[in-house]
Amino acid sequence: MIDVLILGASGGIARVATGLFLANTDARLTLHQRRARRVTPDTASRIRVVEADVRDAAKLQDAIAGQDVVHANLAGDLEPMARSVVKALHETDYETTQKARRSRAGSVSRRSVAAPAVELATLPGLEVRRSLGGSKPE
């Protein structure tokens, strides 16, 4: 069983990923959200909800501790959030990847982003320590 932290848990892709984790894995989920009331977990025995802002380094580091996978589903002013996440990951003995190439513009479904996130989290060795993006095929 793996432990997965989902940052920005009330977002559309995160909600789909949460459903896929619950339906297809035995993962324990920690749903991290700035306003916990926006998250409505339906399987309480495998879900823990943490209310905190990702820019709060201490709370973020506490949430990351013990996790096997961190799925960041963030929106808004991304630079300070990304800096906070990277700092917390470094402080919890994680490694960052090189900056990814930009994805082609286009619309993709939430499921087409969430499904690979769940697959990557549950298949050891797949795309380890790589930064991945997604776009609609031409």
trRosetta pair geometry for C-beta under 8 A, 3 or more apart (Angstrom, degrees):
i j d omega theta_ij theta_ji phi_ij phi_ji
1 26 5.0 -82 -109 112 93 106
1 27 6.6 156 -168 -106 74 33
1 28 6.2 59 159 -16 116 94
2 25 7.4 -37 41 168 103 134
2 27 4.9 -27 69 -115 84 92
2 28 7.4 -154 98 30 40 73
2 68 4.3 -96 -160 58 96 149
2 69 6.2 42 156 -1 129 110
2 121 6.6 176 107 159 152 92
2 122 6.7 -155 21 -105 142 64
3 27 7.1 151 -100 -166 18 82
3 28 5.0 -23 -109 69 71 102
3 30 7.0 30 179 -11 94 106
3 66 6.0 -19 90 135 162 84
3 67 5.0 -124 112 -126 103 51
3 68 5.1 121 51 3 70 90
3 69 7.5 175 92 29 49 73
4 21 6.2 -124 54 -131 155 150
4 27 4.9 19 -2 174 118 134
4 28 7.2 163 23 80 71 49
4 29 5.3 -25 72 -109 97 67
4 30 7.1 -171 93 26 47 72
4 67 6.7 77 -129 -158 15 101
4 68 6.8 -45 -72 61 57 87
4 69 4.6 -15 -115 69 80 107
4 70 7.8 168 -162 -86 59 26
4 71 6.4 18 -179 -4 105 110
4 121 5.6 33 -105 -171 126 145
5 29 7.9 138 -97 -163 24 56
5 30 4.7 -22 -108 68 70 110
5 32 6.0 27 -176 -17 94 122
5 63 5.8 114 -138 149 136 96
5 64 6.1 -89 6 -105 169 52
5 67 4.3 -37 -17 -117 110 155
5 69 7.0 -172 29 95 67 56
5 70 4.8 -13 67 -114 108 71
5 71 7.0 -180 90 27 54 67
6 9 4.7 94 106 -96 107 89
6 14 5.2 129 170 -152 123 107
6 17 6.5 165 -119 95 134 125
6 18 6.3 -86 1 -73 173 93
6 29 6.3 -1 -2 -164 113 104
6 30 7.0 173 22 83 67 55
6 31 5.4 -15 63 -114 107 59
6 32 6.5 -178 85 24 49 80
6 71 4.9 -14 -112 68 69 108
6 73 6.4 2 -176 12 88 117
7 14 7.9 -121 80 -104 36 138
7 32 4.8 -25 -108 73 55 123
7 54 5.6 58 -161 -89 126 128
7 70 6.8 28 -16 -178 109 92
7 71 6.9 -168 23 91 73 53
7 72 4.6 -7 56 -120 125 61
7 73 6.2 167 83 33 65 63
7 74 6.0 -17 122 -59 111 95
7 85 6.9 -58 -48 -103 175 125
8 11 4.7 14 147 -10 103 124
8 14 5.5 -172 104 -42 78 149
8 32 7.4 6 -8 88 34 85
8 33 7.0 81 -139 -106 18 69
8 54 7.6 -25 -48 -36 82 133
8 72 6.8 67 12 -174 115 53
8 73 3.9 -140 81 88 117 74
8 74 4.6 -165 -47 -84 141 48
8 75 6.6 118 -146 4 142 78
9 14 4.9 -154 -139 151 34 140
9 15 7.6 95 168 -68 60 62
9 18 6.8 68 -159 -61 92 133
9 31 3.6 96 -138 -167 165 91
9 32 5.8 138 -23 52 111 42
9 33 4.5 -85 45 -57 99 103
9 39 5.0 19 108 -100 119 130
9 49 7.5 -144 77 -129 161 83
9 73 7.2 105 -79 58 29 123
10 14 6.8 28 39 76 15 130
10 15 7.0 21 -162 -57 32 104
10 33 5.1 77 -19 -129 100 135
10 35 7.4 -18 -13 68 154 83
10 38 3.8 0 -107 127 157 114
10 39 5.2 -113 -75 -69 88 73
11 14 4.3 85 60 13 87 110
11 15 6.8 -153 90 -11 42 85
11 73 4.6 -155 56 140 139 116
11 74 7.8 -138 -38 -86 151 15
11 75 6.3 140 -105 -10 130 118
12 15 5.9 -55 -148 31 27 109
12 16 6.7 22 155 -13 62 104
12 110 4.9 -106 139 -105 102 142
13 16 5.7 -56 -152 38 35 110
13 17 6.1 35 150 -19 68 107
13 73 5.2 -162 79 -137 105 126
13 110 4.7 -152 -92 -151 63 89
13 113 5.0 -39 -135 91 129 126
13 114 5.2 -174 -169 -63 74 94
13 117 7.7 95 161 -1 108 150
14 17 5.5 -53 -142 39 33 112
14 18 6.2 40 154 -25 65 102
14 31 7.8 115 161 -139 121 94
14 71 7.2 149 -115 117 85 117
14 73 3.9 -169 -58 64 105 162
14 114 7.7 -180 -83 -105 14 110
15 18 5.6 -47 -147 31 31 115
15 19 6.6 32 153 -17 61 103
15 110 7.9 -4 62 167 86 146
16 19 5.8 -55 -154 36 33 112
16 20 6.4 30 151 -17 66 107
16 110 4.6 144 -10 134 151 112
16 111 5.5 -128 -177 -84 145 59
16 113 7.9 94 74 70 134 84
16 114 3.9 -148 103 -20 107 167
17 20 5.6 -56 -147 39 33 111
17 21 6.2 37 154 -21 67 103
17 71 6.2 -158 149 150 159 161
17 73 7.2 -164 19 -57 140 143
17 114 3.9 -143 -66 -147 73 100
17 117 5.1 -32 -118 84 128 132
17 118 5.8 -179 -150 -54 79 95
18 21 5.8 -52 -148 34 30 111
18 22 6.4 24 156 -14 63 108
18 29 6.2 93 -133 -162 86 165
18 31 6.8 20 -104 -92 134 117
18 41 7.8 -115 178 -113 139 76
18 47 7.8 45 -160 -108 115 125
19 22 5.9 -59 -148 40 29 108
19 23 6.0 19 159 -12 66 114
20 23 5.9 -60 -136 44 29 105
20 24 5.6 -16 178 18 67 120
20 25 7.9 45 135 2 66 101
20 111 8.0 130 -59 -138 130 78
20 114 5.7 149 5 141 140 111
20 115 6.2 -163 -125 -99 162 57
20 118 4.4 -106 118 -50 124 160
21 24 6.9 -79 -127 53 14 82
21 25 5.2 -48 -160 45 58 117
21 27 4.9 -67 -171 58 108 129
21 29 5.8 107 112 -70 148 124
21 118 5.5 -151 -70 -121 69 110
21 121 7.5 -22 -102 82 107 145
22 25 7.6 -33 -61 53 9 75
22 29 7.4 -54 -64 -12 86 139
22 42 7.6 73 -172 69 172 96
22 43 5.3 150 -140 18 130 147
22 46 6.7 146 -114 83 87 139
22 47 7.9 -20 -85 -55 118 111
24 118 6.5 77 68 157 129 140
24 122 7.7 -131 117 -2 102 171
25 118 6.9 -158 -18 -171 129 104
25 121 7.8 -48 -67 99 171 108
25 122 5.1 -131 -102 -99 134 141
26 46 7.8 -133 -175 -121 52 138
27 46 7.2 95 98 179 51 122
27 121 7.1 22 -94 131 154 125
27 122 6.9 -101 -52 -87 121 103
28 46 5.3 -135 -118 -161 58 74
28 47 7.8 -173 -168 -74 61 30
28 48 7.6 28 167 -1 98 101
29 41 7.9 176 86 -122 122 122
29 46 6.1 57 18 138 86 86
29 47 5.0 -13 72 -109 102 72
29 48 7.3 -176 98 29 55 65
30 47 7.8 149 -94 -160 27 54
30 48 4.9 -20 -112 70 74 100
30 49 7.8 160 -164 -92 56 19
30 50 5.9 21 177 -7 101 116
30 63 6.2 173 139 -165 140 90
30 67 6.8 -94 29 -92 130 115
31 39 4.9 149 135 -160 140 155
31 41 6.4 -167 6 -69 147 112
31 47 6.1 11 -9 -166 112 103
31 48 7.2 179 22 85 71 45
31 49 4.9 -24 68 -109 102 69
31 50 7.0 172 83 24 48 70
32 50 4.8 -17 -107 69 70 108
32 52 6.5 -44 -160 54 94 92
32 54 7.2 87 137 -78 127 87
32 60 7.7 72 -163 -119 150 70
32 63 5.3 66 -94 -172 129 156
33 36 5.5 134 74 -93 109 45
33 38 5.8 -147 169 63 144 104
33 39 4.9 178 -2 -32 155 122
33 49 6.9 -30 25 -163 108 95
33 50 7.4 140 24 78 60 58
33 51 6.3 -33 78 -111 74 59
34 51 7.2 38 166 -163 18 70
34 52 7.1 -63 -109 103 45 23
34 53 5.0 42 -115 -93 95 69
34 54 7.8 -67 -67 -8 92 74
35 38 4.9 73 91 -8 96 110
35 51 6.8 21 -137 -141 18 106
36 39 5.8 -59 -163 34 53 106
36 49 5.0 103 -148 151 110 123
36 50 7.5 -147 -92 105 113 16
36 51 3.7 -72 -35 -75 111 109
39 49 5.4 170 88 -126 137 124
41 44 5.9 113 112 -86 120 58
41 47 3.9 -172 -150 108 145 156
41 49 6.2 -141 -18 -53 127 111
43 46 5.1 -3 123 40 112 102
43 47 5.7 111 80 -10 72 112
44 47 5.9 -81 -126 54 30 95
50 59 7.5 163 167 172 119 103
50 63 5.1 173 100 -106 170 117
52 56 5.3 -107 -179 57 103 132
52 59 3.8 -155 -149 138 152 142
52 60 6.7 -162 121 -62 132 61
52 63 6.7 -153 48 -39 139 134
53 56 4.8 99 66 -11 83 101
53 59 7.5 83 49 67 56 136
54 60 5.5 73 -150 -95 54 128
54 72 8.0 78 -126 -136 154 102
54 74 6.6 -55 15 -103 161 130
54 81 4.9 53 90 -147 129 90
54 84 5.4 136 141 93 80 134
54 85 6.0 -12 180 -62 122 91
55 60 7.9 134 27 -35 7 135
55 80 5.6 16 -108 138 118 110
55 81 6.2 -75 -63 -94 85 60
55 84 4.9 -146 -116 -56 44 159
56 59 4.3 21 111 31 118 113
56 60 6.0 150 83 -21 64 90
56 84 7.7 57 34 -162 25 142
57 60 5.7 -61 -142 40 27 111
57 61 6.1 27 161 -20 66 107
57 84 5.8 -133 -84 -149 75 93
57 87 6.2 -43 -126 102 115 128
57 88 6.1 -169 -151 -72 70 96
58 61 5.9 -55 -147 35 26 109
58 62 6.6 27 153 -18 61 106
59 62 5.6 -53 -150 36 34 114
59 63 6.4 34 152 -20 66 104
60 63 5.6 -55 -149 36 33 111
60 64 6.3 30 154 -19 67 107
60 84 6.0 115 10 154 169 106
60 85 6.9 -118 -178 -97 143 53
60 88 4.4 -93 119 -84 111 158
61 64 5.7 -55 -144 37 32 110
61 65 6.6 48 154 -38 63 97
61 88 4.6 -147 -78 -140 70 96
61 91 5.6 -36 -120 92 124 130
61 92 6.2 173 -150 -51 80 110
62 65 5.8 -41 -154 12 31 118
63 67 7.5 20 142 -34 62 132
64 67 5.5 -87 -162 24 47 124
64 70 6.1 -9 -124 -85 95 132
64 88 5.3 142 -4 148 150 114
64 89 6.7 -137 -157 -87 156 57
64 92 4.9 -153 117 -5 121 166
64 94 7.8 -86 175 -18 133 134
65 92 6.0 -142 -86 -124 60 128
67 70 5.8 82 118 -66 143 81
68 121 7.7 107 104 -167 100 86
69 120 7.9 138 -138 111 133 84
69 121 4.1 54 -141 -135 172 100
70 85 7.5 163 147 -164 141 109
70 89 6.9 -126 33 -93 158 110
70 94 7.7 -27 12 -104 131 165
71 117 5.4 75 -130 -178 127 126
71 121 6.8 -44 -58 -69 114 134
72 82 8.0 91 165 -105 158 69
72 85 5.8 24 -99 -136 141 162
74 78 6.1 125 111 -118 117 84
74 81 5.0 175 -177 136 154 151
74 82 7.5 -166 68 -62 152 71
74 85 7.8 -130 -29 -39 149 142
75 78 7.6 -44 -145 -72 20 94
76 81 7.1 96 74 -24 99 140
77 80 5.9 18 123 26 107 103
77 81 6.9 133 94 -12 66 101
78 81 5.5 -73 -149 48 40 111
78 82 5.5 39 160 -25 81 109
79 82 5.9 -55 -141 36 26 108
79 83 6.4 27 159 -19 62 106
80 83 5.6 -52 -145 36 34 114
80 84 6.3 36 155 -21 65 106
81 84 5.7 -57 -152 36 31 112
81 85 6.4 29 153 -17 66 106
82 85 5.7 -54 -145 37 33 110
82 86 6.2 31 157 -17 67 107
83 86 5.9 -55 -144 39 28 109
83 87 6.2 29 156 -19 63 109
84 87 5.8 -55 -146 37 28 111
84 88 6.3 25 156 -16 64 108
85 88 5.8 -58 -147 39 29 109
85 89 6.2 28 154 -19 65 107
86 89 5.7 -55 -146 37 30 111
86 90 6.4 33 154 -20 65 104
86 96 5.6 19 -140 -85 102 137
87 90 5.8 -54 -150 34 30 111
87 91 6.4 23 154 -14 64 110
88 91 5.7 -59 -146 41 31 109
88 92 6.3 12 158 -4 66 112
89 92 6.0 -69 -144 48 30 97
89 94 3.7 -67 180 64 92 131
89 95 7.8 -95 144 18 113 12
89 96 6.7 112 95 -67 135 85
90 94 6.6 -83 -69 61 28 77
90 96 7.2 -29 -67 -26 92 105
95 129 5.8 1 85 -128 118 117
97 100 7.4 37 110 -54 120 86
97 129 5.8 154 -83 169 99 62
97 130 5.6 104 -127 -146 150 21
97 131 3.9 -174 89 -31 135 94
98 131 6.6 -130 70 15 52 123
99 131 7.1 -54 -152 63 17 163
100 131 4.0 -130 -53 114 108 115
100 132 6.9 168 -112 -89 147 6
100 133 5.1 150 140 -25 145 112
101 133 7.2 -124 74 27 64 136
102 133 7.5 -100 -165 118 23 176
103 106 7.9 -101 141 34 103 92
103 133 4.2 -143 -55 143 111 128
103 134 6.2 12 -121 77 149 24
103 135 3.9 168 178 -52 106 113
104 135 4.3 123 52 162 79 159
104 136 7.3 -97 89 52 107 67
104 138 7.3 -29 109 -55 170 99
105 135 7.4 29 26 -141 6 122
106 135 5.3 92 44 -173 115 89
106 136 3.6 -115 134 30 139 113
107 136 6.3 24 65 -38 43 139
108 112 4.7 -108 172 79 105 131
108 113 6.1 111 109 -45 122 96
108 134 6.0 -74 39 126 175 111
108 135 6.7 -153 -43 -150 128 26
108 136 5.1 -168 -75 -63 85 83
109 112 4.5 97 58 1 85 102
109 113 7.4 -160 94 0 51 82
110 113 6.0 -64 -159 40 36 104
110 114 5.8 26 152 -15 74 115
111 114 5.6 -58 -131 45 33 106
111 115 5.6 37 170 -28 70 107
112 115 6.5 -33 -124 28 22 111
112 116 7.6 18 168 -6 48 104
112 134 6.8 174 132 160 95 145
113 116 6.9 -67 -163 39 28 100
113 117 6.6 28 148 -21 64 113
113 134 5.7 -171 -104 54 79 150
114 117 5.5 -61 -152 35 36 116
114 118 6.4 32 156 -18 71 104
115 118 5.9 -55 -151 36 32 108
115 119 6.3 31 153 -17 65 109
116 119 5.2 -55 -142 41 38 115
116 120 5.9 40 158 -22 70 105
116 132 7.5 -117 138 125 134 147
116 134 7.0 155 39 -76 148 137
117 120 5.9 -52 -145 36 27 110
117 121 6.4 25 155 -19 61 110
118 121 5.7 -58 -147 37 30 111
118 122 6.2 4 163 -2 66 116
119 122 6.4 -75 -142 46 24 95
119 123 5.8 -2 172 0 67 120
119 126 7.1 -68 139 104 86 160
120 123 6.7 -65 -124 44 20 94
120 126 5.7 -135 -126 98 59 113
120 127 5.7 -48 -128 58 110 122
120 132 7.5 -154 -88 27 155 150
123 126 4.2 36 100 -6 111 134
125 128 5.9 -50 -145 -34 32 121
127 130 4.7 -95 -176 48 80 123
127 132 6.0 6 -179 -50 146 132
